[in-house]
């Protein structure tokens, strides 16, 4: 069909811009092209000043759900929770990218990453700009692992290493070399990809653990019960459940005899090995079973005990969801664990896909997770020794848990630790601090612009309405104090510094 001459000139294309609130703490500028007849008034291109994001309304937690896969909305907020609990928080834009995958693909992208892990960004340094010495200098092992948490493109592996570091808590306070603790870290990091049986075997003969719980000093002439007790109570079966008796501990200690090592005045404990001469090769009775059991048999008897699977599921669940699972979910996870011959990863993935994970109560981020998430959000490297002593002050220094039971996550936030978290934010913002008195800050900035600028620095974290409203209220109280022209720039700069400090210190950033 022929087109009439001049028909194409009867319409004009215009662009219309408007601010769109995703409802997840981000406002984006959307552009739409519109065709209009000649002579019709074109829409305004300027969308006006950017509004503040719509605050978040906290959802009431669901009651414990039966076992199943979460099928609700999987948007930026759900993806952020996944990254906070199965990693160390999102980098700017990462939660949005993950949300586009859908829940199942997002989980599997974390738990089953392709290829070797990569560390992205500048190498870590100490406060003097020198490379870290994680085997030798106090606190540098903490900085070394924190850097891996911050820069890795496979955060789930590091998070599971942290879970197992707490589960099989071992400390520098009883180990002769920091190198041995870092060697154990690699064992823990690899553990999620195998069975719990294998992990228990590897930990039982680990040099750091052999020192920490006296396994290297356990002989047939003088059996030491330390490791046998904690293996049952904390690692595999649980206390006060009727799983074992004192006789079981004593007999298991006999079966665990045989490990020894040499001592070097410069290097400490070295040359760990099993020596049959130190091993008690007589018959032992453990869990009502008699045999000439050795250390491998003890590991096997513990993980095949009828009460082990329930202990494993309850303990693993607690690292990801603060409320106990329903009876149905608990039994289903136990069956899944046993069906897969006690493989760890399938159970973790089932938890990360469970409705309770996304609609259960919030959890307080452990101090090192908060620290790492702060640096990831601000895209900052590890370049100060402060993170080690601040971690200690906040209640969590890596490779130095308080005792064999690990850290007490009910004390992550109390009057003795919260100040160190505040200081973590202060130190992180050191390079983002605006100088108040050098006239470098902008002269005019509305309350809306100031709050938006501060939120943008963290990748637009979603805030609850009461928290966002308080930030806006605080920012609005500054203007009346500006009485003279010379006060404008410094006061606005100090307001921005305060907003940056408060956003990362508020509960929305402390919780996952």
LUMVO-235443 format. One line per field, with one value per residue (C-alpha): residue number from 0; chain; x, y, z. Coordinates in pm, 1 decimal. Example, Ala and Ser with C-alpha at 12.3 -4.5 7.8 and 13.67 -1.06 7.14 Angstrom:
! residues 2
resi: 0|1
chain: A|A
x: 1230.0|1367.0
y: -450.0|-106.0
z: 780.0|714.0
***
This chain:
! residues 512
resi: 0|1|2|3|4|5|6|7|8|9|10|11|12|13|14|15|16|17|18|19|20|21|22|23|24|25|26|27|28|29|30|31|32|33|34|35|36|37|38|39|40|41|42|43|44|45|46|47|48|49|50|51|52|53|54|55|56|57|58|59|60|61|62|63|64|65|66|67|68|69|70|71|72|73|74|75|76|77|78|79|80|81|82|83|84|85|86|87|88|89|90|91|92|93|94|95|96|97|98|99|100|101|102|103|104|105|106|107|108|109|110|111|112|113|114|115|116|117|118|119|120|121|122|123|124|125|126|127|128|129|130|131|132|133|134|135|136|137|138|139|140|141|142|143|144|145|146|147|148|149|150|151|152|153|154|155|156|157|158|159|160|161|162|163|164|165|166|167|168|169|170|171|172|173|174|175|176|177|178|179|180|181|182|183|184|185|186|187|188|189|190|191|192|193|194|195|196|197|198|199|200|201|202|203|204|205|206|207|208|209|210|211|212|213|214|215|216|217|218|219|220|221|222|223|224|225|226|227|228|229|230|231|232|233|234|235|236|237|238|239|240|241|242|243|244|245|246|247|248|249|250|251|252|253|254|255|256|257|258|259|260|261|262|263|264|265|266|267|268|269|270|271|272|273|274|275|276|277|278|279|280|281|282|283|284|285|286|287|288|289|290|291|292|293|294|295|296|297|298|299|300|301|302|303|304|305|306|307|308|309|310|311|312|313|314|315|316|317|318|319|320|321|322|323|324|325|326|327|328|329|330|331|332|333|334|335|336|337|338|339|340|341|342|343|344|345|346|347|348|349|350|351|352|353|354|355|356|357|358|359|360|361|362|363|364|365|366|367|368|369|370|371|372|373|374|375|376|377|378|379|380|381|382|383|384|385|386|387|388|389|390|391|392|393|394|395|396|397|398|399|400|401|402|403|404|405|406|407|408|409|410|411|412|413|414|415|416|417|418|419|420|421|422|423|424|425|426|427|428|429|430|431|432|433|434|435|436|437|438|439|440|441|442|443|444|445|446|447|448|449|450|451|452|453|454|455|456|457|458|459|460|461|462|463|464|465|466|467|468|469|470|471|472|473|474|475|476|477|478|479|480|481|482|483|484|485|486|487|488|489|490|491|492|493|494|495|496|497|498|499|500|501|502|503|504|505|506|507|508|509|510|511
chain: A|A|A|A|A|A|A|A|A|A|A|A|A|A|A|A|A|A|A|A|A|A|A|A|A|A|A|A|A|A|A|A|A|A|A|A|A|A|A|A|A|A|A|A|A|A|A|A|A|A|A|A|A|A|A|A|A|A|A|A|A|A|A|A|A|A|A|A|A|A|A|A|A|A|A|A|A|A|A|A|A|A|A|A|A|A|A|A|A|A|A|A|A|A|A|A|A|A|A|A|A|A|A|A|A|A|A|A|A|A|A|A|A|A|A|A|A|A|A|A|A|A|A|A|A|A|A|A|A|A|A|A|A|A|A|A|A|A|A|A|A|A|A|A|A|A|A|A|A|A|A|A|A|A|A|A|A|A|A|A|A|A|A|A|A|A|A|A|A|A|A|A|A|A|A|A|A|A|A|A|A|A|A|A|A|A|A|A|A|A|A|A|A|A|A|A|A|A|A|A|A|A|A|A|A|A|A|A|A|A|A|A|A|A|A|A|A|A|A|A|A|A|A|A|A|A|A|A|A|A|A|A|A|A|A|A|A|A|A|A|A|A|A|A|A|A|A|A|A|A|A|A|A|A|A|A|A|A|A|A|A|A|A|A|A|A|A|A|A|A|A|A|A|A|A|A|A|A|A|A|A|A|A|A|A|A|A|A|A|A|A|A|A|A|A|A|A|A|A|A|A|A|A|A|A|A|A|A|A|A|A|A|A|A|A|A|A|A|A|A|A|A|A|A|A|A|A|A|A|A|A|A|A|A|A|A|A|A|A|A|A|A|A|A|A|A|A|A|A|A|A|A|A|A|A|A|A|A|A|A|A|A|A|A|A|A|A|A|A|A|A|A|A|A|A|A|A|A|A|A|A|A|A|A|A|A|A|A|A|A|A|A|A|A|A|A|A|A|A|A|A|A|A|A|A|A|A|A|A|A|A|A|A|A|A|A|A|A|A|A|A|A|A|A|A|A|A|A|A|A|A|A|A|A|A|A|A|A|A|A|A|A|A|A|A|A|A|A|A|A|A|A|A|A|A|A|A|A|A|A|A|A|A|A|A|A|A|A|A|A|A|A|A|A|A|A|A|A|A|A|A|A|A|A|A|A|A|A|A|A|A|A|A|A|A|A|A|A|A|A|A|A|A|A|A|A|A|A|A|A|A|A
x: 0.0|138.5|211.5|70.4|324.7|384.4|222.7|544.9|551.0|211.5|369.6|663.7|847.7|913.7|1078.4|915.5|1116.2|978.3|1101.5|989.6|1005.9|1075.9|944.0|1272.1|1463.3|1566.4|1424.4|1524.9|1481.1|1271.0|1258.2|967.0|940.6|594.5|458.8|228.5|55.3|207.5|84.3|13.9|196.0|508.8|556.2|809.4|1151.3|1271.3|1130.9|1207.7|1414.0|1466.0|1231.7|1346.1|1285.0|963.9|1052.1|1017.7|734.9|867.2|686.5|558.2|746.8|549.6|492.9|734.7|642.6|632.1|919.4|912.6|1055.5|986.2|754.2|687.3|826.7|1200.4|1306.3|1588.7|1504.9|1499.2|1820.4|1983.0|1887.7|2034.6|2361.4|2373.6|2327.4|2496.2|2770.6|2880.0|2622.5|2581.1|2809.1|2620.1|2381.6|2451.0|2117.6|1925.4|2123.0|2062.5|1689.7|1654.7|1765.4|1479.3|1522.5|1644.2|1896.8|2016.9|2082.4|2262.2|2474.3|2611.9|2633.7|2761.5|2975.4|3163.9|3544.6|3795.9|3727.4|3874.5|3972.9|3873.3|4038.5|4362.4|4568.2|4528.1|4787.5|4844.2|4825.9|5171.3|5081.7|5288.8|5173.1|5009.1|5203.6|4917.0|5149.0|5349.6|5192.8|4918.4|4583.3|4709.5|4542.2|4213.4|4283.0|4381.6|4051.3|3847.1|4003.8|3893.8|3539.3|3542.2|3703.2|3586.1|3348.1|3239.6|3126.4|2930.6|3253.7|3396.5|3071.2|3061.9|3424.8|3315.7|3024.9|3257.4|3519.3|3253.2|3126.2|3472.9|3602.7|3982.3|4189.8|4532.5|4543.3|4620.6|4799.4|5169.4|5156.4|4910.0|5001.2|4838.5|4516.1|4513.4|4584.3|4274.7|4077.0|4142.7|4013.8|3698.1|3646.0|3655.0|3428.9|3094.2|3153.7|3185.9|3022.6|3017.8|3193.0|3492.4|3497.4|3501.9|3787.9|3988.9|3929.8|4016.6|4367.4|4412.6|4731.9|4559.0|4280.5|4527.7|4693.3|4378.9|4201.6|4506.9|4471.9|4847.2|4902.5|4654.6|4838.7|4746.2|4934.4|4753.2|4429.2|4305.3|3928.6|3919.8|3863.1|3638.3|3408.6|3382.5|3349.3|3030.2|2898.6|2968.1|3053.6|2832.3|2570.0|2489.3|2473.5|2185.0|2015.2|2093.3|2329.8|2635.1|2759.4|3078.2|3185.8|3146.0|3374.2|3638.9|3633.3|3642.2|3942.9|4123.6|4034.8|4164.1|4510.8|4814.3|4859.6|5184.4|5415.9|5762.7|5842.1|6077.3|6173.5|6148.4|5859.1|5651.8|5459.4|5562.2|5567.7|5222.2|5173.2|4997.3|5229.3|5088.0|5310.0|5105.2|4772.5|4563.1|4486.1|4270.8|3894.5|3672.0|3297.5|3147.2|2770.2|2716.7|2938.8|3258.8|3567.2|3931.7|3830.5|4076.0|4037.0|3862.4|3614.9|3528.5|3448.7|3233.7|3049.1|2961.2|2825.1|2630.5|2474.3|2093.7|2093.0|2359.2|2140.8|1895.5|2184.1|2342.5|2018.9|1935.9|2283.6|2318.0|1970.1|2055.7|2331.0|2077.7|1738.3|1698.4|1365.7|1352.1|1214.3|874.6|864.8|784.2|1078.4|1317.3|1224.7|1244.6|1594.5|1704.6|1579.0|1752.8|2080.3|2071.1|1949.6|2256.3|2496.7|2545.0|2648.5|2645.0|2561.3|2212.9|2096.6|2235.8|2065.6|1734.2|1760.2|1845.8|1536.9|1300.9|1015.3|1137.3|1465.8|1290.6|996.3|1145.0|1274.0|1581.4|1924.4|2202.5|2505.1|2813.7|3075.3|3305.6|3007.0|2899.0|3255.4|3284.6|2939.9|3030.8|3348.8|3170.4|2893.6|3143.4|3378.4|3670.2|3985.0|4143.8|4417.1|4431.0|4520.3|4220.0|3982.8|4158.2|4126.2|3782.5|3672.7|3804.6|3614.6|3295.6|3325.3|3468.1|3832.3|3890.2|4101.3|4047.3|3702.5|3651.7|3633.0|3567.8|3193.5|3263.7|3107.3|2784.0|2564.0|2318.7|2580.5|2659.0|2490.5|2524.1|2664.4|3016.7|3034.7|2816.3|3075.3|3323.1|3061.0|3012.7|3389.0|3397.8|3171.0|3388.2|3705.7|3538.6|3422.6|3766.4|3829.6|3471.6|3479.7|3397.7|3624.6|3409.5|3642.8|3817.5|3521.1|3515.2|3158.0|2865.0|2706.4|2345.6|2187.8|1829.8|1735.1|1619.1|1945.5|2153.3|1975.3|1975.3|2346.3|2419.1|2198.9|2361.4|2704.8|2591.8|2412.1|2068.8|2007.0|1637.5|1541.0|1242.6|1006.9|1092.5|1465.8|1440.5|1206.9|1452.1|1734.7|1520.1|1419.5|1781.1|1889.5|1609.3|1714.0|2047.4|1928.8|1801.8|2148.8|2301.1|2292.2|2590.6|2714.8|3046.0|2857.5|2677.4|2942.9|3088.7|2747.8|2622.9|2944.5|2907.9|2544.5|2650.3|2914.8|2652.8|2410.2|2677.3|2761.8|2400.9|2289.5|2552.2|2498.6|2119.1|1946.6|1873.0|2244.9|2314.6|2048.0|2004.7
y: 0.0|340.2|582.4|929.1|1202.4|1388.9|1132.4|1076.7|1443.8|1426.8|1263.4|1356.6|1145.3|1283.4|1137.5|1149.4|1094.9|1008.2|871.3|515.8|369.9|-4.0|-36.1|-193.1|115.0|236.1|511.9|498.5|737.6|582.2|722.3|649.4|748.7|872.6|953.8|1255.9|1439.5|1759.0|2051.3|1851.0|1968.7|1763.0|1613.8|1770.4|1607.2|1724.6|1485.3|1725.7|1649.1|1287.0|1174.3|968.0|593.1|462.1|327.1|-43.2|-182.6|-473.1|-798.0|-1000.2|-1332.7|-1638.9|-1926.2|-2213.7|-2355.5|-2719.9|-2842.9|-2704.1|-2453.1|-2082.7|-1958.9|-1600.0|-1280.1|-1294.7|-936.6|-719.4|-762.1|-1141.7|-1146.5|-917.8|-1154.7|-1444.5|-1257.4|-1147.4|-1497.1|-1712.0|-1456.4|-1117.4|-880.3|-740.5|-517.7|-223.7|-362.8|-728.9|-794.0|-661.8|-889.2|-1190.2|-1116.4|-1140.7|-1505.3|-1619.0|-1783.9|-2132.0|-2016.0|-1745.1|-1999.4|-2239.4|-1958.3|-1911.2|-2271.8|-2424.0|-2152.2|-2219.0|-2229.2|-2123.7|-1839.2|-1502.7|-1216.5|-890.7|-564.5|-443.1|-673.6|-617.0|-414.9|-313.0|39.1|118.5|6.8|-312.8|-660.5|-870.1|-1133.0|-1366.6|-1640.4|-1411.8|-1080.5|-1047.2|-982.7|-1024.6|-1366.3|-1190.5|-928.4|-1198.5|-1381.7|-1060.1|-959.9|-1288.5|-1224.9|-877.6|-951.7|-1302.9|-1371.6|-1691.7|-1563.3|-1878.7|-2079.4|-1825.8|-1809.6|-2186.8|-2181.9|-1929.9|-2155.8|-2452.4|-2236.8|-2174.4|-2535.1|-2687.5|-2388.5|-2385.8|-2094.6|-1940.4|-1930.0|-2303.2|-2350.4|-2289.5|-2141.1|-1910.0|-2101.0|-2412.4|-2221.9|-2100.9|-2455.2|-2560.4|-2282.1|-2445.7|-2777.4|-2610.1|-2419.8|-2739.3|-2923.2|-2804.5|-2995.0|-3333.2|-3542.5|-3457.2|-3792.1|-3670.6|-3335.1|-3498.0|-3725.3|-3431.1|-3223.2|-3510.5|-3537.4|-3164.6|-3032.7|-2725.3|-2935.9|-3196.6|-2918.3|-2729.5|-3030.3|-3230.1|-3499.1|-3500.3|-3570.4|-3857.1|-4184.5|-4534.2|-4472.1|-4145.0|-4109.3|-3751.5|-3707.2|-3350.8|-3427.4|-3728.2|-3517.0|-3222.5|-3451.1|-3589.1|-3285.5|-3002.8|-3151.7|-3453.8|-3548.6|-3270.2|-3260.6|-3372.6|-3573.1|-3920.6|-3983.4|-4085.5|-4156.7|-4079.4|-4436.3|-4370.9|-4067.3|-4260.3|-4549.2|-4313.0|-4134.8|-4469.9|-4531.5|-4185.7|-4247.8|-4263.7|-3912.5|-3737.0|-3459.9|-3311.0|-2978.4|-2720.7|-2421.0|-2192.1|-2346.3|-2497.5|-2820.2|-2993.0|-3333.7|-3453.1|-3824.5|-4135.4|-4368.7|-4719.0|-4746.5|-4472.3|-4630.3|-4847.0|-5153.8|-5329.8|-5380.6|-5078.4|-5047.8|-4734.5|-4682.2|-5046.0|-5172.4|-5363.7|-5370.7|-5283.9|-4933.3|-4666.4|-4296.8|-4348.1|-4581.7|-4315.9|-4068.1|-4328.3|-4433.6|-4071.1|-3975.0|-4302.0|-4266.1|-4247.0|-3901.0|-3745.4|-3647.0|-3449.3|-3271.0|-3184.7|-3047.4|-2836.5|-2688.9|-2616.9|-2461.8|-2223.9|-2057.5|-1948.6|-1914.7|-1789.6|-1965.3|-2343.5|-2536.6|-2701.3|-3070.1|-3153.4|-2952.1|-3098.2|-3454.9|-3383.2|-3234.5|-3535.7|-3768.1|-3558.3|-3570.5|-3947.0|-4015.2|-3834.6|-4024.8|-3719.8|-3481.4|-3125.6|-2915.0|-3058.4|-2975.7|-2621.6|-2562.9|-2692.2|-2444.0|-2156.4|-2239.0|-2286.3|-2038.6|-1977.4|-1846.2|-1560.8|-1495.8|-1582.8|-1326.2|-1113.2|-1216.4|-999.2|-1003.8|-1145.6|-869.3|-994.1|-1033.7|-677.6|-557.8|-737.5|-625.6|-265.9|-281.0|-458.5|-197.3|89.4|-96.2|-47.4|-262.4|-394.1|-139.0|-92.3|-303.0|-155.5|-429.0|-685.8|-497.0|-365.4|-722.9|-817.5|-526.8|-623.9|-978.8|-1171.7|-1199.8|-1465.0|-1763.6|-1666.8|-1783.0|-1754.2|-2129.0|-2467.1|-2389.8|-2103.2|-1758.8|-1682.1|-1527.7|-1404.9|-1148.3|-999.0|-673.9|-556.4|-260.4|-402.9|-463.3|-205.7|74.3|-127.1|-161.6|215.4|257.7|10.9|250.0|546.9|379.2|261.5|616.0|764.8|779.1|897.9|1171.0|1521.1|1794.0|2056.8|2357.3|2354.5|2490.3|2178.1|2072.3|2197.7|2521.1|2421.0|2085.7|2008.4|1755.6|1519.2|1552.7|1501.3|1181.9|1044.8|1112.8|925.4|629.8|612.3|575.5|237.7|115.3|223.9|-6.3|-52.5|125.1|84.5|379.9|484.7|474.7|665.0|921.4|981.6|1039.1|1288.9|1458.5|1486.7|1627.2|1882.2|2009.0|2134.5|2425.2|2650.3|2644.8|2800.4|3169.0|3298.2|3233.1|3095.0|2822.4|2680.3|2455.7|2315.5|2247.1|2068.7|1866.0|1763.8|1672.6|1440.0|1278.7|1222.4|1065.5|826.3|721.9|672.9|471.8|202.6|206.9|171.0|-165.9|-210.6|-250.3|-454.6|-715.2|-968.8
z: 0.0|-94.4|184.7|137.8|104.9|425.7|650.6|848.1|945.0|1116.9|1428.2|1645.0|1903.6|2249.3|2557.3|2896.0|3213.6|3551.9|3880.4|3956.7|4308.6|4303.3|4656.1|4765.4|4865.9|4518.5|4298.1|3931.7|3642.0|3366.1|3011.6|2780.1|2413.9|2313.0|1966.9|1951.7|1672.0|1550.8|1749.9|2066.7|2375.8|2445.2|2792.6|3025.5|2999.7|3338.2|3601.7|3885.4|4194.9|4282.9|4561.7|4856.2|4826.3|4973.6|5318.6|5386.8|5594.1|5803.3|5731.8|6022.5|6035.5|5933.8|6167.7|6096.6|5759.1|5648.5|5439.1|5089.7|4846.1|4878.7|4602.6|4709.5|4566.0|4508.4|4463.2|4579.8|4949.1|4933.2|4728.6|4985.5|5266.8|5070.0|5016.1|5380.1|5522.3|5257.4|5194.4|5321.1|5180.8|4830.8|4636.0|4478.8|4219.6|4303.7|4475.9|4174.5|3942.9|4165.5|4190.3|3811.3|3824.8|4044.1|4381.6|4282.5|4023.8|4261.2|4536.9|4304.0|4160.4|4513.7|4628.1|4301.8|4138.9|3819.4|3815.3|4074.0|4313.7|4219.3|4446.7|4282.1|4375.5|4532.9|4753.8|5130.1|5320.9|5680.5|5819.1|5682.4|5332.2|5361.3|5252.2|5522.1|5716.3|5815.0|5946.3|6170.9|6275.9|6535.7|6373.7|6018.0|5993.7|6073.2|5804.2|5554.7|5589.2|5606.4|5274.9|5120.0|5242.9|5089.6|4752.4|4667.7|4381.0|4561.2|4904.0|4995.5|5025.7|5269.1|5466.3|5510.0|5622.8|5888.1|5990.0|6036.0|6210.4|6475.1|6468.0|6517.5|6711.5|6734.2|6861.2|6824.1|7203.4|7208.0|6874.2|6824.7|6472.5|6297.4|5980.9|6128.4|6187.5|5828.7|5709.8|5903.8|5733.0|5395.4|5532.0|5661.1|5338.6|5133.5|5377.2|5237.7|4914.0|5083.2|5351.7|5719.1|5772.6|5573.6|5749.9|6093.7|5986.3|5852.0|6164.7|6398.5|6252.3|6190.6|6358.7|6501.1|6652.5|6782.2|6981.3|7080.8|7233.4|7340.8|7075.2|7024.3|7395.3|7416.9|7479.4|7592.1|7918.9|7988.0|7789.4|7747.4|7716.6|7579.7|7213.0|7270.5|7488.5|7247.5|6945.8|7097.6|7284.5|7038.4|6700.5|6633.1|6896.6|7143.2|7519.3|7742.9|7469.9|7598.7|7307.7|7511.5|7860.9|8049.8|7979.1|7605.9|7637.6|7827.9|7581.5|7283.2|7434.6|7442.0|7077.1|6981.3|7126.4|6897.6|6759.4|6844.6|6724.0|6772.9|6935.7|6787.7|7002.0|6701.7|6509.3|6787.7|6724.0|6401.1|6232.0|6336.0|6282.1|6405.7|6599.2|6671.8|6979.0|7147.8|7055.8|7287.5|7077.0|7335.0|7299.5|7369.0|7414.3|7254.3|7219.7|7324.4|7040.8|7121.9|6902.7|6871.0|6771.3|6650.8|6579.3|6244.1|6408.2|6665.8|6386.1|6210.1|6524.8|6604.1|6261.2|6225.0|6570.4|6554.2|6717.0|6496.4|6198.5|6412.0|6584.9|6249.8|6104.3|6411.8|6435.7|6064.1|6049.2|6335.7|6129.2|5865.9|6037.5|6397.4|6471.7|6506.3|6207.6|6212.5|6299.1|5937.3|5805.6|6060.9|5970.5|5597.2|5632.5|5836.1|5562.5|5297.1|5491.5|5536.1|5181.4|5047.0|5275.0|5497.6|5221.1|5351.9|5045.6|4968.2|5320.8|5305.4|4970.7|5106.3|5394.5|5160.0|4950.5|5244.3|5309.5|5666.6|5531.4|5348.7|5580.4|5917.5|6171.6|6113.9|6239.6|6379.0|6152.4|6326.1|6366.4|6089.2|5853.6|5932.4|5874.5|5541.5|5424.5|5506.6|5299.0|5012.0|5005.5|4999.0|4760.0|4999.7|5034.5|5353.1|5422.2|5798.7|6102.3|6280.8|6163.8|6385.1|6712.4|6619.8|6552.4|6894.7|7049.7|6869.4|7000.9|6706.4|6612.9|6348.8|6452.2|6816.8|6936.3|7313.1|7376.9|7215.9|7198.4|6956.5|6969.6|7153.2|6882.7|7146.9|7250.1|6911.8|7014.3|7372.5|7560.0|7556.1|7179.3|7003.7|7028.1|6820.3|6546.7|6549.0|6516.2|6226.0|6037.4|6138.2|6011.7|5691.1|5616.5|5670.1|5295.3|5229.4|5491.9|5367.1|5499.0|5662.6|5656.2|5318.9|5117.7|4899.7|4976.4|4772.8|4884.9|4829.6|4903.3|4996.9|5261.5|4988.2|4797.2|5110.9|5216.1|4863.0|4828.7|5150.8|5053.4|4710.1|4874.5|5016.0|4704.5|4828.3|5126.1|5196.8|5519.2|5746.0|5756.4|6112.3|6037.3|5709.8|5862.8|6146.7|5897.0|5707.3|6032.1|6145.8|5809.8|5822.2|6164.1|6033.8|5816.8|6100.7|6252.5|5940.0|6032.0|5834.9|5480.7|5609.1|5794.9|5492.0|5336.2|5659.7|5813.6|5502.2|5487.5|5852.0|5787.0|5507.3|5728.7|5998.3|5750.5|5623.5|5979.9|6084.5|5779.1|5836.6|6211.9|6204.5|6258.0|5886.4|5818.7|6131.8|6058.2|5781.9
***
